[in-house]
């Protein structure tokens, strides 16, 4: 199932609505990198609220997506990591190294706006 | 006693089916939602390992008891190439396929018991357990 990418101003919002296969994640990465260019996005919010599992592959791919977006000139915030998922990532010893996170979509958009203003 | 659930792992979407089966059984056995997530994630790691290294195999999840304790057992079986150096395979960051996954060391960290049996040319069997707190 492809991940829909919505545009709001110069921010792209992608809500992952179901458990993604590895292929879906990689397609999403490519789509997002394209779309950042076509709409000249400066920020990206990836909402993972609906994900009940983030294994090591998915976490590292998400991190890669955020880095790819950054190289395309858009800052990514990952929002909606569920409490159980957060705890599991800690147990696995995985981090999102420098990719900002926020509680939910609203907080994520606010964080992007704040960073934009500070630039 | 709940019956074992067996999931064939042949395609990527089977990974999702396996972890959902594990979560469902863990829920039925009374595991907390945090433990359900740990178990589902551990299944995801070993199922992906089957796909990457053996291309196909199976995951079997079942209830276990030990005196007053109730737990869940996850067995990941494949007839793939086997693991030459088990110690190395359990080391963090080690991957012969340059995969992104944490694989076995990741799964081990999420479960209470973890055993790995592998024979080169014959296959690999991972048995892991988690006990209800």
gemmi code that builds the backbone of each chain (N, CA, C; Angstrom):
import gemmi

chains = {
    "A": [
        ("UNK", (0.854, -1.204, 0.000), (0.000, 0.000, 0.000), (0.891, 1.255, 0.000)),
        ("UNK", (0.720, 2.137, -0.987), (1.588, 3.325, -1.027), (1.238, 4.309, 0.092)),
        ("UNK", (2.240, 5.074, 0.479), (2.019, 6.078, 1.531), (1.600, 7.382, 0.871)),
        ("UNK", (0.405, 7.903, 1.213), (-0.008, 9.180, 0.618), (0.834, 10.341, 1.158)),
        ("UNK", (1.232, 11.228, 0.265), (2.026, 12.394, 0.679), (1.223, 13.654, 0.362)),
        ("UNK", (0.832, 14.386, 1.404), (0.019, 15.596, 1.220), (0.894, 16.826, 1.350)),
        ("UNK", (0.444, 17.886, 0.702), (1.200, 19.128, 0.745), (0.417, 20.169, 1.528)),
        ("UNK", (1.105, 20.816, 2.458), (0.460, 21.935, 3.165), (1.478, 23.063, 3.219)),
        ("UNK", (1.218, 24.115, 2.441), (2.220, 25.172, 2.320), (3.488, 24.574, 1.743)),
        ("UNK", (4.636, 24.835, 2.403), (5.871, 24.238, 1.889), (6.286, 23.013, 2.706)),
        ("UNK", (5.289, 22.398, 3.342), (5.555, 21.188, 4.129), (4.822, 19.993, 3.519)),
        ("UNK", (5.481, 18.860, 3.517), (4.841, 17.626, 3.080), (4.477, 16.804, 4.304)),
        ("UNK", (3.277, 16.237, 4.276), (2.821, 15.421, 5.393), (2.536, 14.010, 4.878)),
        ("UNK", (3.218, 13.056, 5.451), (3.019, 11.667, 5.044), (2.565, 10.869, 6.245)),
        ("UNK", (1.366, 10.302, 6.149), (0.868, 9.488, 7.253), (0.944, 8.030, 6.850)),
        ("UNK", (1.698, 7.280, 7.604), (1.794, 5.853, 7.329), (0.601, 5.210, 8.018)),
        ("UNK", (-0.330, 4.683, 7.207), (-1.606, 4.262, 7.785), (-1.681, 2.778, 8.108)),
        ("UNK", (-0.768, 1.982, 7.579), (-0.845, 0.552, 7.857), (0.563, -0.002, 7.929)),
        ("UNK", (0.668, -1.216, 8.432), (1.973, -1.881, 8.457), (2.512, -1.928, 7.036)),
        ("UNK", (3.717, -1.419, 6.861), (4.290, -1.329, 5.519), (5.218, -2.494, 5.248)),
        ("UNK", (5.174, -2.962, 4.033), (6.186, -3.938, 3.636), (7.477, -3.173, 3.376)),
        ("UNK", (8.573, -3.896, 3.300), (9.853, -3.248, 3.060), (9.846, -2.506, 1.720)),
        ("UNK", (9.211, -3.120, 0.723), (9.127, -2.486, -0.602), (8.365, -1.165, -0.542)),
        ("UNK", (7.252, -1.171, 0.223), (6.456, 0.056, 0.375), (7.319, 1.171, 0.953)),
        ("UNK", (8.133, 0.815, 1.949), (8.978, 1.818, 2.602), (9.978, 2.410, 1.608)),
        ("UNK", (10.548, 1.548, 0.776), (11.545, 2.029, -0.176), (10.892, 2.878, -1.261)),
        ("UNK", (9.672, 2.481, -1.674), (8.919, 3.283, -2.651), (8.609, 4.654, -2.067)),
        ("UNK", (8.215, 4.643, -0.793), (7.910, 5.890, -0.102), (9.138, 6.803, -0.084)),
        ("UNK", (10.289, 6.222, 0.205), (11.530, 7.014, 0.230), (11.751, 7.714, -1.121)),
        ("UNK", (11.581, 6.956, -2.192), (11.822, 7.516, -3.526), (10.776, 8.575, -3.884)),
        ("UNK", (9.493, 8.268, -3.588), (8.407, 9.218, -3.875), (8.648, 10.538, -3.143)),
        ("UNK", (9.030, 10.414, -1.883), (9.206, 11.610, -1.059), (10.353, 12.480, -1.601)),
        ("UNK", (11.460, 11.838, -1.944), (12.611, 12.591, -2.460), (12.226, 13.325, -3.746)),
        ("UNK", (11.420, 12.686, -4.590), (10.924, 13.305, -5.821), (10.051, 14.513, -5.506)),
        ("UNK", (9.075, 14.254, -4.619), (8.054, 15.262, -4.349), (8.644, 16.503, -3.672)),
        ("UNK", (9.668, 16.309, -2.859), (10.325, 17.463, -2.231), (10.788, 18.424, -3.321)),
        ("UNK", (11.302, 17.859, -4.396), (11.745, 18.698, -5.509), (10.584, 19.308, -6.274)),
        ("UNK", (9.563, 18.513, -6.567), (8.495, 19.012, -7.433), (7.641, 20.085, -6.760)),
        ("UNK", (7.503, 20.020, -5.430), (6.707, 21.071, -4.771), (7.598, 22.037, -3.986)),
        ("UNK", (8.896, 21.888, -4.099), (9.868, 22.717, -3.396), (9.573, 22.775, -1.891)),
        ("UNK", (9.449, 21.576, -1.309), (9.128, 21.502, 0.119), (10.354, 21.827, 0.967)),
        ("UNK", (10.114, 22.448, 2.112), (11.196, 22.778, 3.044), (11.130, 21.910, 4.300)),
        ("UNK", (9.959, 21.300, 4.504), (9.798, 20.467, 5.699), (8.975, 19.231, 5.389)),
        ("UNK", (9.193, 18.183, 6.178), (8.440, 16.939, 6.008), (8.032, 16.438, 7.381)),
        ("UNK", (6.779, 16.038, 7.503), (6.346, 15.372, 8.726), (5.942, 13.948, 8.357)),
        ("UNK", (6.552, 12.984, 9.008), (6.160, 11.588, 8.794), (5.446, 11.105, 10.050)),
        ("UNK", (4.181, 10.740, 9.874), (3.352, 10.337, 11.004), (3.294, 8.811, 11.084)),
        ("UNK", (3.826, 8.265, 12.164), (3.864, 6.801, 12.303), (2.917, 6.304, 13.405)),
        ("UNK", (1.922, 7.151, 13.738), (0.978, 6.803, 14.806), (0.368, 5.416, 14.617)),
        ("UNK", (0.082, 5.038, 13.373), (-0.630, 3.784, 13.115), (0.279, 2.557, 13.149)),
        ("UNK", (1.579, 2.781, 13.294), (2.486, 1.626, 13.278), (2.608, 1.004, 14.662)),
        ("UNK", (2.268, -0.276, 14.772), (2.362, -0.934, 16.074), (3.704, -1.638, 16.261)),
        ("UNK", (4.483, -1.734, 15.177), (5.819, -2.318, 15.272), (6.773, -1.505, 14.411)),
        ("UNK", (7.893, -1.132, 14.997), (8.988, -0.559, 14.203), (10.193, -1.447, 14.470)),
        ("UNK", (10.482, -2.328, 13.539), (11.639, -3.187, 13.760), (12.901, -2.470, 13.283)),
        ("UNK", (14.036, -3.159, 13.385), (15.293, -2.465, 13.083), (15.356, -2.021, 11.625)),
        ("UNK", (14.828, -2.860, 10.727), (14.858, -2.484, 9.313), (14.038, -1.213, 9.075)),
        ("UNK", (12.808, -1.184, 9.606), (11.929, -0.033, 9.385), (12.517, 1.229, 10.009)),
        ("UNK", (13.102, 1.089, 11.198), (13.666, 2.254, 11.874), (14.828, 2.838, 11.079)),
        ("UNK", (15.698, 1.952, 10.622), (16.855, 2.444, 9.874), (16.439, 3.004, 8.526)),
        ("UNK", (15.402, 2.428, 7.942), (14.915, 2.966, 6.663), (14.309, 4.353, 6.877)),
        ("UNK", (13.535, 4.514, 7.957), (12.956, 5.826, 8.266), (14.058, 6.875, 8.442)),
        ("UNK", (15.102, 6.455, 9.148), (16.229, 7.358, 9.362), (16.848, 7.732, 8.020)),
        ("UNK", (16.983, 6.749, 7.146), (17.535, 6.999, 5.810), (16.652, 7.938, 5.005)),
        ("UNK", (15.335, 7.781, 5.167), (14.398, 8.655, 4.464), (14.588, 10.101, 4.939)),
        ("UNK", (14.728, 10.263, 6.253), (14.911, 11.616, 6.807), (16.219, 12.236, 6.306)),
        ("UNK", (17.279, 11.432, 6.238), (18.557, 11.959, 5.728), (18.454, 12.324, 4.253)),
        ("UNK", (17.763, 11.461, 3.495), (17.582, 11.737, 2.062), (16.848, 13.061, 1.879)),
        ("UNK", (15.773, 13.250, 2.669), (14.998, 14.485, 2.581), (15.879, 15.690, 2.901)),
        ("UNK", (16.735, 15.529, 3.903), (17.595, 16.629, 4.312), (18.562, 17.021, 3.190)),
        ("UNK", (19.075, 16.004, 2.508), (19.981, 16.281, 1.384), (19.252, 16.979, 0.245)),
        ("UNK", (17.914, 16.822, 0.229), (17.098, 17.492, -0.776), (16.630, 18.860, -0.263)),
        ("UNK", (17.065, 19.222, 0.912), (16.762, 20.555, 1.426), (15.542, 20.658, 2.320)),
        ("UNK", (15.009, 19.529, 2.735), (13.825, 19.575, 3.593), (14.118, 18.870, 4.917)),
        ("UNK", (13.712, 19.505, 5.990), (13.912, 18.902, 7.304), (12.732, 18.000, 7.664)),
        ("UNK", (13.039, 16.832, 8.218), (11.991, 15.866, 8.542), (11.792, 15.750, 10.042)),
        ("UNK", (10.531, 15.706, 10.440), (10.191, 15.394, 11.828), (9.368, 14.110, 11.814)),
        ("UNK", (9.703, 13.177, 12.660), (8.913, 11.948, 12.773), (7.999, 12.090, 13.980)),
        ("UNK", (6.724, 11.883, 13.773), (5.764, 12.080, 14.866), (4.937, 10.817, 15.097)),
        ("UNK", (4.437, 10.698, 16.314), (3.465, 9.652, 16.619), (4.052, 8.306, 16.998)),
        ("UNK", (5.306, 8.269, 17.405), (5.860, 6.980, 17.845), (5.125, 6.552, 19.119)),
        ("UNK", (4.478, 5.411, 19.072), (3.676, 4.937, 20.188), (4.567, 4.573, 21.382)),
        ("UNK", (4.019, 4.667, 22.611), (4.849, 4.398, 23.790), (5.523, 3.018, 23.762)),
        ("UNK", (4.771, 1.992, 23.366), (5.343, 0.626, 23.342), (6.453, 0.525, 22.298)),
        ("UNK", (6.231, 1.228, 21.178), (7.222, 1.206, 20.101), (8.493, 1.934, 20.556)),
        ("UNK", (8.293, 3.050, 21.260), (9.440, 3.812, 21.770), (10.273, 2.944, 22.712)),
        ("UNK", (9.585, 2.224, 23.596), (10.283, 1.380, 24.556), (11.052, 0.266, 23.838)),
        ("UNK", (10.409, -0.301, 22.804), (11.060, -1.379, 22.045), (12.334, -0.879, 21.372)),
        ("UNK", (12.280, 0.327, 20.813), (13.464, 0.888, 20.155), (14.604, 1.063, 21.155)),
        ("UNK", (14.244, 1.477, 22.366), (15.261, 1.619, 23.413), (15.876, 0.259, 23.725)),
        ("UNK", (15.018, -0.777, 23.858), (15.515, -2.129, 24.135), (16.436, -2.621, 23.026)),
        ("UNK", (16.076, -2.293, 21.791), (16.882, -2.721, 20.649), (18.181, -1.926, 20.543)),
        ("UNK", (18.232, -0.810, 21.257), (19.413, 0.046, 21.181), (19.447, 0.862, 19.899)),
        ("UNK", (18.280, 1.102, 19.320), (18.218, 1.869, 18.073), (17.928, 3.328, 18.357)),
        ("UNK", (18.533, 4.200, 17.586), (18.221, 5.618, 17.722), (17.898, 6.184, 16.348)),
        ("UNK", (17.312, 7.360, 16.357), (17.025, 8.038, 15.097), (18.080, 9.108, 14.826)),
        ("UNK", (19.188, 9.016, 15.547), (20.340, 9.909, 15.337), (20.055, 11.249, 14.689)),
        ("UNK", (19.691, 12.206, 15.477), (19.581, 13.553, 14.928), (18.309, 13.845, 14.154)),
        ("UNK", (17.457, 12.839, 13.961), (16.177, 13.133, 13.299), (15.198, 13.569, 14.386)),
        ("UNK", (14.689, 14.820, 14.291), (13.807, 15.279, 15.361), (12.491, 14.501, 15.397)),
        ("UNK", (11.953, 14.358, 16.582), (10.663, 13.687, 16.750), (9.744, 14.610, 17.531)),
        ("UNK", (8.450, 14.379, 17.394), (7.482, 15.143, 18.162), (6.305, 14.229, 18.468)),
        ("UNK", (5.507, 14.658, 19.449), (4.426, 13.802, 19.936), (3.411, 13.460, 18.848)),
        ("UNK", (2.939, 14.484, 18.152), (1.915, 14.235, 17.127), (2.076, 15.240, 15.982)),
        ("UNK", (1.168, 15.170, 15.034), (1.252, 15.999, 13.839), (1.322, 17.494, 14.185)),
        ("UNK", (0.460, 17.892, 15.111), (0.396, 19.295, 15.507), (1.744, 19.774, 16.062)),
        ("UNK", (2.296, 18.973, 16.969), (3.598, 19.326, 17.564), (4.707, 19.302, 16.515)),
        ("UNK", (4.586, 18.384, 15.585), (5.597, 18.273, 14.536), (5.614, 19.503, 13.648)),
        ("UNK", (4.426, 19.953, 13.263), (4.330, 21.159, 12.427), (4.850, 22.374, 13.193)),
        ("UNK", (4.525, 22.426, 14.500), (4.989, 23.546, 15.323), (6.513, 23.546, 15.411)),
        ("UNK", (7.088, 22.340, 15.539), (8.544, 22.225, 15.640), (9.216, 22.703, 14.351)),
        ("UNK", (8.653, 22.325, 13.221), (9.212, 22.759, 11.932), (9.139, 24.274, 11.800)),
        ("UNK", (7.988, 24.846, 12.208), (7.803, 26.299, 12.107), (8.819, 27.020, 12.978)),
        ("UNK", (9.046, 26.473, 14.174), (9.980, 27.101, 15.105), (11.400, 27.062, 14.533)),
        ("UNK", (11.773, 25.919, 13.963), (13.114, 25.793, 13.395), (13.295, 26.708, 12.195)),
        ("UNK", (12.205, 26.847, 11.421), (12.242, 27.718, 10.251), (12.488, 29.163, 10.681)),
        ("UNK", (11.767, 29.563, 11.754), (11.880, 30.941, 12.234), (13.278, 31.224, 12.768)),
        ("UNK", (13.907, 30.182, 13.321), (15.232, 30.359, 13.928), (16.329, 30.467, 12.878)),
        ("UNK", (16.038, 30.019, 11.665), (17.074, 30.003, 10.625), (17.448, 31.381, 10.128)),
    ],
    "B": [
        ("UNK", (-5.237, -25.166, 26.638), (-3.985, -24.815, 25.942), (-4.304, -24.336, 24.525)),
        ("UNK", (-3.697, -23.260, 24.141), (-3.936, -22.745, 22.787), (-3.081, -23.514, 21.787)),
        ("UNK", (-3.634, -23.711, 20.617), (-2.888, -24.443, 19.586), (-1.771, -23.573, 19.032)),
        ("UNK", (-0.705, -24.236, 18.599), (0.389, -23.506, 17.955), (-0.093, -22.901, 16.641)),
        ("UNK", (0.498, -21.767, 16.300), (0.183, -21.138, 15.016), (1.452, -21.165, 14.167)),
        ("UNK", (1.304, -21.667, 12.948), (2.463, -21.774, 12.069), (2.277, -20.828, 10.879)),
        ("UNK", (3.297, -20.039, 10.614), (3.223, -19.113, 9.481), (4.409, -19.395, 8.551)),
        ("UNK", (4.100, -19.669, 7.311), (5.156, -19.861, 6.320), (5.748, -18.496, 5.973)),
        ("UNK", (7.058, -18.439, 5.909), (7.725, -17.187, 5.537), (8.334, -17.356, 4.149)),
        ("UNK", (7.694, -16.752, 3.183), (8.202, -16.845, 1.814), (8.323, -15.492, 1.152)),
        ("UNK", (7.446, -14.597, 1.563), (7.466, -13.246, 1.009), (7.500, -12.259, 2.165)),
        ("UNK", (7.793, -11.009, 1.764), (7.921, -9.992, 2.780), (6.662, -9.787, 3.609)),
        ("UNK", (5.492, -9.907, 2.969), (4.266, -9.648, 3.739), (4.034, -10.741, 4.779)),
        ("UNK", (4.681, -11.880, 4.611), (4.561, -12.937, 5.615), (5.166, -12.503, 6.950)),
        ("UNK", (6.145, -11.598, 6.887), (6.749, -11.068, 8.116), (5.662, -10.379, 8.945)),
        ("UNK", (4.836, -9.598, 8.252), (3.768, -8.875, 8.951), (2.752, -9.863, 9.528)),
        ("UNK", (2.417, -10.888, 8.737), (1.457, -11.901, 9.219), (2.011, -12.611, 10.457)),
        ("UNK", (3.310, -12.914, 10.436), (3.914, -13.642, 11.566), (3.886, -12.804, 12.829)),
        ("UNK", (4.233, -11.530, 12.703), (4.267, -10.730, 13.929), (2.856, -10.443, 14.443)),
        ("UNK", (1.887, -10.372, 13.503), (0.512, -10.183, 13.961), (0.013, -11.421, 14.699)),
        ("UNK", (0.381, -12.602, 14.204), (-0.013, -13.845, 14.873), (0.601, -13.902, 16.274)),
        ("UNK", (1.853, -13.482, 16.384), (2.531, -13.471, 17.674), (1.883, -12.503, 18.645)),
        ("UNK", (1.551, -11.338, 18.138), (0.917, -10.335, 18.999), (-0.441, -10.830, 19.492)),
        ("UNK", (-1.169, -11.441, 18.564), (-2.503, -11.932, 18.902), (-2.446, -12.998, 20.004)),
        ("UNK", (-1.532, -13.942, 19.839), (-1.404, -14.999, 20.836), (-0.931, -14.409, 22.174)),
        ("UNK", (0.026, -13.498, 22.120), (0.531, -12.871, 23.344), (-0.595, -12.140, 24.072)),
        ("UNK", (-1.457, -11.486, 23.304), (-2.602, -10.795, 23.893), (-3.540, -11.778, 24.586)),
        ("UNK", (-3.787, -12.889, 23.898), (-4.660, -13.925, 24.445), (-4.087, -14.506, 25.741)),
        ("UNK", (-2.777, -14.576, 25.811), (-2.115, -15.154, 26.982), (-1.974, -14.146, 28.117)),
        ("UNK", (-2.410, -12.923, 27.878), (-2.406, -11.932, 28.949), (-1.145, -11.100, 29.056)),
        ("UNK", (-0.307, -11.087, 28.029), (0.871, -10.219, 28.041), (0.445, -8.749, 27.945)),
        ("UNK", (1.200, -7.885, 28.589), (0.917, -6.447, 28.516), (1.117, -5.970, 27.087)),
        ("UNK", (0.576, -4.812, 26.765), (0.701, -4.346, 25.385), (2.160, -4.020, 25.052)),
        ("UNK", (2.954, -3.619, 26.057), (4.379, -3.404, 25.805), (5.055, -4.727, 25.446)),
        ("UNK", (4.770, -5.772, 26.231), (5.376, -7.076, 25.923), (4.901, -7.607, 24.573)),
        ("UNK", (3.626, -7.364, 24.252), (3.128, -7.793, 22.934), (3.952, -7.149, 21.818)),
        ("UNK", (4.284, -5.878, 22.018), (5.063, -5.158, 20.998), (6.489, -5.697, 20.924)),
        ("UNK", (7.085, -6.003, 22.102), (8.438, -6.571, 22.109), (8.455, -7.911, 21.379)),
        ("UNK", (7.448, -8.737, 21.649), (7.370, -10.066, 21.030), (7.173, -9.931, 19.514)),
        ("UNK", (6.244, -9.049, 19.110), (5.975, -8.864, 17.679), (7.227, -8.361, 16.956)),
        ("UNK", (7.976, -7.487, 17.626), (9.183, -6.938, 16.990), (10.268, -8.011, 16.874)),
        ("UNK", (10.398, -8.838, 17.924), (11.388, -9.924, 17.874), (11.052, -10.889, 16.733)),
        ("UNK", (9.762, -11.185, 16.562), (9.342, -12.067, 15.462), (9.698, -11.435, 14.122)),
        ("UNK", (9.484, -10.137, 14.031), (9.807, -9.417, 12.803), (11.296, -9.569, 12.459)),
        ("UNK", (12.148, -9.471, 13.469), (13.595, -9.573, 13.239), (13.985, -10.970, 12.748)),
        ("UNK", (13.465, -12.018, 13.411), (13.881, -13.365, 12.992), (13.237, -13.766, 11.670)),
        ("UNK", (12.008, -13.284, 11.422), (11.343, -13.611, 10.156), (12.088, -12.963, 8.990)),
        ("UNK", (12.543, -11.742, 9.193), (13.302, -11.068, 8.129), (14.610, -11.812, 7.876)),
        ("UNK", (15.222, -12.298, 8.945), (16.447, -13.085, 8.789), (16.230, -14.317, 7.917)),
        ("UNK", (15.087, -14.980, 8.124), (14.767, -16.156, 7.292), (14.735, -15.745, 5.826)),
        ("UNK", (14.030, -14.651, 5.544), (13.892, -14.208, 4.150), (15.246, -13.862, 3.541)),
        ("UNK", (16.055, -13.137, 4.306), (17.328, -12.651, 3.767), (18.293, -13.812, 3.518)),
        ("UNK", (18.373, -14.729, 4.493), (19.425, -15.749, 4.414), (18.958, -17.079, 3.831)),
        ("UNK", (17.715, -17.466, 4.145), (17.264, -18.799, 3.715), (16.196, -18.715, 2.624)),
        ("UNK", (15.651, -17.535, 2.421), (14.597, -17.270, 1.419), (13.232, -17.825, 1.808)),
        ("UNK", (13.194, -18.967, 2.466), (11.908, -19.369, 3.021), (12.110, -20.228, 4.262)),
        ("UNK", (11.037, -20.280, 5.042), (11.093, -21.011, 6.302), (9.758, -20.847, 6.996)),
        ("UNK", (9.743, -21.064, 8.296), (8.468, -20.910, 9.003), (8.694, -20.383, 10.411)),
        ("UNK", (7.634, -19.741, 10.888), (7.612, -19.267, 12.274), (6.477, -20.012, 12.966)),
        ("UNK", (6.761, -20.561, 14.136), (5.713, -21.223, 14.907), (5.615, -20.530, 16.259)),
        ("UNK", (4.429, -20.061, 16.589), (4.244, -19.442, 17.902), (3.289, -20.302, 18.715)),
        ("UNK", (3.580, -20.457, 19.997), (2.730, -21.278, 20.839), (2.843, -20.884, 22.300)),
        ("UNK", (1.865, -21.336, 23.062), (1.873, -21.066, 24.500), (2.746, -22.103, 25.195)),
        ("UNK", (3.431, -21.700, 26.255), (4.224, -22.640, 27.042), (3.933, -22.414, 28.524)),
        ("UNK", (4.178, -23.453, 29.305), (3.992, -23.338, 30.750), (5.188, -23.936, 31.460)),
        ("UNK", (5.519, -23.351, 32.585), (6.596, -23.882, 33.400), (6.172, -23.659, 34.848)),
        ("UNK", (5.591, -24.707, 35.440), (5.013, -24.530, 36.767), (3.927, -23.473, 36.702)),
        ("UNK", (4.038, -22.467, 37.547), (2.998, -21.444, 37.561), (3.165, -20.408, 36.443)),
        ("UNK", (4.285, -20.494, 35.737), (4.553, -19.448, 34.750), (3.908, -19.756, 33.407)),
        ("UNK", (3.396, -18.699, 32.770), (2.875, -18.830, 31.411), (3.771, -18.014, 30.500)),
        ("UNK", (4.002, -18.540, 29.340), (4.843, -17.798, 28.402), (4.475, -18.059, 26.968)),
        ("UNK", (5.237, -17.449, 26.100), (5.036, -17.657, 24.669), (6.374, -18.126, 24.093)),
        ("UNK", (6.279, -19.071, 23.178), (7.485, -19.553, 22.521), (7.399, -19.252, 21.028)),
        ("UNK", (8.486, -18.783, 20.487), (8.559, -18.500, 19.056), (9.699, -19.340, 18.480)),
        ("UNK", (9.364, -20.149, 17.495), (10.412, -20.930, 16.823), (10.511, -20.452, 15.379)),
        ("UNK", (11.718, -20.146, 14.965), (11.954, -19.758, 13.570), (12.839, -20.831, 12.949)),
        ("UNK", (12.300, -21.476, 11.926), (12.946, -22.640, 11.326), (13.230, -22.399, 9.868)),
        ("UNK", (14.413, -22.740, 9.427), (14.618, -22.702, 7.981), (15.598, -23.783, 7.572)),
        ("UNK", (15.583, -24.102, 6.308), (16.532, -25.079, 5.780), (17.508, -24.375, 4.864)),
        ("UNK", (17.916, -23.217, 5.302), (18.826, -22.387, 4.517), (20.273, -22.833, 4.677)),
        ("UNK", (21.195, -21.945, 4.386), (22.616, -22.294, 4.368), (23.209, -22.547, 5.761)),
        ("UNK", (22.468, -22.183, 6.813), (23.030, -22.351, 8.145), (24.012, -21.242, 8.467)),
        ("UNK", (24.441, -21.207, 9.716), (25.328, -20.131, 10.166), (26.675, -20.738, 10.543)),
        ("UNK", (27.719, -20.260, 9.906), (29.039, -20.825, 10.143), (29.558, -20.462, 11.527)),
        ("UNK", (29.416, -19.188, 11.853), (29.941, -18.722, 13.118), (28.811, -18.134, 13.961)),
        ("UNK", (28.260, -18.963, 14.821), (27.087, -18.562, 15.606), (27.411, -17.372, 16.510)),
        ("UNK", (28.586, -17.410, 17.092), (28.966, -16.331, 18.008), (28.983, -14.980, 17.282)),
        ("UNK", (29.534, -15.020, 16.069), (29.623, -13.802, 15.268), (28.231, -13.321, 14.847)),
        ("UNK", (27.356, -14.262, 14.526), (26.005, -13.917, 14.062), (25.201, -13.233, 15.159)),
        ("UNK", (25.613, -13.477, 16.414), (24.872, -12.869, 17.516), (25.496, -11.551, 17.952)),
        ("UNK", (26.530, -11.167, 17.243), (27.193, -9.919, 17.598), (26.497, -8.743, 16.917)),
        ("UNK", (26.384, -7.659, 17.656), (25.742, -6.463, 17.115), (26.475, -5.944, 15.889)),
        ("UNK", (25.682, -5.574, 14.903), (26.267, -4.902, 13.748), (26.893, -5.850, 12.750)),
        ("UNK", (26.875, -7.168, 13.069), (27.477, -8.102, 12.131), (26.427, -8.590, 11.140)),
        ("UNK", (26.730, -8.516, 9.862), (25.808, -9.014, 8.853), (26.596, -9.430, 7.626)),
        ("UNK", (26.378, -10.677, 7.188), (27.098, -11.108, 5.985), (26.405, -10.609, 4.726)),
        ("UNK", (25.168, -10.151, 4.875), (24.421, -9.695, 3.700), (24.305, -8.175, 3.662)),
        ("UNK", (25.025, -7.533, 4.540), (24.979, -6.090, 4.579), (23.545, -5.578, 4.710)),
        ("UNK", (22.746, -6.263, 5.518), (21.345, -5.863, 5.643), (21.220, -4.764, 6.697)),
        ("UNK", (20.097, -4.095, 6.661), (19.869, -3.005, 7.604), (19.374, -3.511, 8.948)),
        ("UNK", (18.959, -4.780, 8.967), (18.308, -5.279, 10.174), (19.293, -5.606, 11.284)),
        ("UNK", (18.802, -5.581, 12.505), (19.614, -6.006, 13.635), (19.593, -7.510, 13.756)),
        ("UNK", (18.519, -8.110, 13.218), (18.427, -9.553, 13.160), (18.502, -10.235, 14.514)),
        ("UNK", (19.355, -11.252, 14.596), (19.372, -12.114, 15.779), (19.715, -11.388, 17.076)),
        ("UNK", (20.794, -10.572, 17.107), (21.079, -9.898, 18.382), (19.932, -8.992, 18.828)),
        ("UNK", (19.225, -8.418, 17.857), (18.076, -7.571, 18.191), (16.983, -8.397, 18.849)),
        ("UNK", (16.650, -9.517, 18.217), (15.581, -10.373, 18.742), (15.950, -10.880, 20.137)),
        ("UNK", (17.217, -11.235, 20.316), (17.643, -11.761, 21.608), (17.411, -10.760, 22.728)),
        ("UNK", (17.610, -9.490, 22.395), (17.474, -8.461, 23.429), (16.026, -8.253, 23.864)),
        ("UNK", (15.095, -8.646, 23.000), (13.691, -8.371, 23.298), (13.004, -9.516, 24.042)),
        ("UNK", (13.653, -10.692, 24.041), (13.011, -11.869, 24.627), (13.746, -12.286, 25.907)),
        ("UNK", (13.137, -13.220, 26.688), (13.773, -13.677, 27.923), (14.788, -14.789, 27.655)),
        ("UNK", (14.400, -15.748, 26.822), (15.305, -16.857, 26.487), (15.509, -16.862, 24.981)),
        ("UNK", (16.717, -17.228, 24.595), (17.029, -17.227, 23.172), (18.041, -18.336, 22.917)),
        ("UNK", (17.698, -19.259, 22.029), (18.633, -20.338, 21.701), (18.744, -20.455, 20.193)),
        ("UNK", (19.966, -20.672, 19.752), (20.212, -20.742, 18.316), (20.901, -22.071, 18.008)),
        ("UNK", (20.310, -22.830, 17.100), (20.941, -24.074, 16.656), (21.068, -24.000, 15.152)),
        ("UNK", (22.256, -24.225, 14.658), (22.447, -24.087, 13.222), (23.486, -25.078, 12.737)),
        ("UNK", (23.232, -25.612, 11.556), (24.183, -26.528, 10.955), (24.417, -26.054, 9.532)),
        ("UNK", (25.668, -25.870, 9.186), (25.977, -25.367, 7.843), (25.446, -26.350, 6.798)),
        ("UNK", (24.705, -25.814, 5.837), (24.150, -26.638, 4.770), (22.821, -27.288, 5.129)),
        ("UNK", (22.442, -27.221, 6.415), (21.204, -27.885, 6.832), (20.112, -26.914, 7.244)),
        ("UNK", (20.501, -25.824, 7.881), (19.475, -24.869, 8.284), (19.714, -24.303, 9.665)),
        ("UNK", (18.774, -23.468, 10.076), (18.903, -22.747, 11.332), (17.571, -22.811, 12.077)),
        ("UNK", (17.695, -22.945, 13.391), (16.490, -22.952, 14.220), (16.716, -22.024, 15.408)),
        ("UNK", (15.875, -21.020, 15.486), (15.939, -20.092, 16.618), (14.741, -20.383, 17.510)),
        ("UNK", (14.994, -20.580, 18.793), (13.893, -20.802, 19.738), (13.959, -19.700, 20.781)),
        ("UNK", (12.903, -18.924, 20.883), (12.937, -17.860, 21.884), (11.648, -17.837, 22.695)),
        ("UNK", (11.789, -17.421, 23.941), (10.648, -17.442, 24.858), (10.537, -16.126, 25.590)),
        ("UNK", (9.316, -15.828, 25.943), (9.107, -14.709, 26.854), (8.060, -15.130, 27.872)),
        ("UNK", (8.327, -14.823, 29.129), (7.413, -15.208, 30.209), (6.557, -14.021, 30.619)),
        ("UNK", (5.296, -14.351, 30.933), (4.390, -13.282, 31.370), (4.785, -12.840, 32.769)),
        ("UNK", (4.849, -11.539, 32.951), (5.226, -11.022, 34.274), (4.030, -10.915, 35.192)),
    ],
}
model = gemmi.Model(1)
for chain_id, residues in chains.items():
    chain = gemmi.Chain(chain_id)
    for i, (resn, *xyz) in enumerate(residues, 1):
        res = gemmi.Residue()
        res.name, res.seqid = resn, gemmi.SeqId(i, " ")
        for name, pos in zip(("N", "CA", "C"), xyz):
            atom = gemmi.Atom()
            atom.name, atom.element = name, gemmi.Element(name[0])
            atom.pos, atom.b_iso = gemmi.Position(*pos), 0.0
            res.add_atom(atom)
        chain.add_residue(res)
    model.add_chain(chain)
structure = gemmi.Structure()
structure.add_model(model)
structure.setup_entities()
